[in-house]
Amino acid sequence: MNSLTRVWHFALGLLVAMASVVVFAEGVATTEIDRLLEQSGVSHTLREIEPGMVQSMQQTGVSLPAALGNAMVLSAHQAFQAEPMIASAREQLQQKLDGAQVQAALQWLDSPLGQRITALENRSAGTAVQTEMEQFREGLKKSGAKIGERRMAQLGELDRLTGATDMALKLVEATALAGVSGVNAAMPPQVRMSGEALKKLASDAVQEERERMPAIVQNTMVFTYHTLSDDELERYLSFLRTTDGQVYAREVGEAVQKSMMDALGRFVGLLQATLKGAGSARGI
C-alpha cells in the first residue's frame, strides 16, 4: 500500500464525518459555538487529522532518505495542529451562515438520531478503527453478503449531497502536489522542476486513487452506517435534501476544505524550511 493510499484510507473516514459537522452564525456566543463544535463532531474530526497524517507518513511502505522522512513527519505534526484548523473553519462559517440556518442544523444534530449518526461518523474518523473497517469489508466478502439496492442508492445520494468523493479527489491531488512542491523547492535551483511538471507528477501519482475513489468512499460509508436501518438513513437524507440542509452541506464542506488547504500550505512552507535548514536537499 503506497503512502497516498494510507493517507486517504485514513482521510476518507474524516470525509464521511464532515457530513455531520455543525454550522455557525455571526453573532452566536463563542461558548455556544464551541459547544456546537464539540457536539457536532467537527472538533473531533479536525483533531484526528494531525495524528492520522503523521502516522501515514511514518508507515508509507516506501524507502525514503531519512532526512526527507523526518522532515515530512515534523512538518505534518506542526502544519496540521487542530486549533488553527478549527479556527479557520469557524471563521469561514461565521461569514457564510445565518442564525436560522444554524438552528436548522442544531435541530437535526440535537435529535437522538442526529446524535447517534454523529457518534458513528466520529468513530469512522479515527485512526484506530481502520483495522476494524478492513475486517468488516473482508467479512462481507467471505460471507457473500450483499448490500441491498435501497441502501446502495441511499449511500450514492449521501455522497452526492455531501460531496464526499469530489472533496476527496480535490484533497488527494492537493496533498500530492504539496508534498512534491515542498521537496522540489528545497532542491538546488538547477534541478528544480517547473510548476507544470510538478502538477503532472502529482497527477500521475494519484491516478490510481482517482479511479478508485468513488468505490473507496462507498465502502467507507457502508461501514460507517451499517448499524442504521434504511429508514433511519432516509431520515438523515431527508434533512440534507432540504434547502437548509443543502446550504449546510455545501458551506461545511467548503469550510473544512479551506481549513485543509490552509494546512497543506503550511506543510509546504515548513517542509521547505526544514529541508533547507538541515542542508538535506542534496541527499534527496
Buried (B, 14 or more C-beta within 10 A) or exposed (E): EEBBBBBBBBBBBBBBBBBBBBBBBEEBEEEEBBBBBEBBBBBBBBBBBBBBBBBBBBEBEEEBEEBBBBBBBBBBBBBBBBEBBBEBBBBBBBEBBEEEBBEBBBEBBEEEBBBBBBEBBBBBBBBEBBEEBEEBBEEBEEEEEEEEEEBBEBBBBBBEBBBBBBBBBBBBBBBBBBBBBBBBBBBEEEEBBEEEEBBEBBEEBBEEBEEEBBEBBBBBBBBBBEEBEEEEBEBBBEBBEEEBBEBBBBBBBBBBBBBBBBBBBBBBBBBBBBBBEBEBBEEB
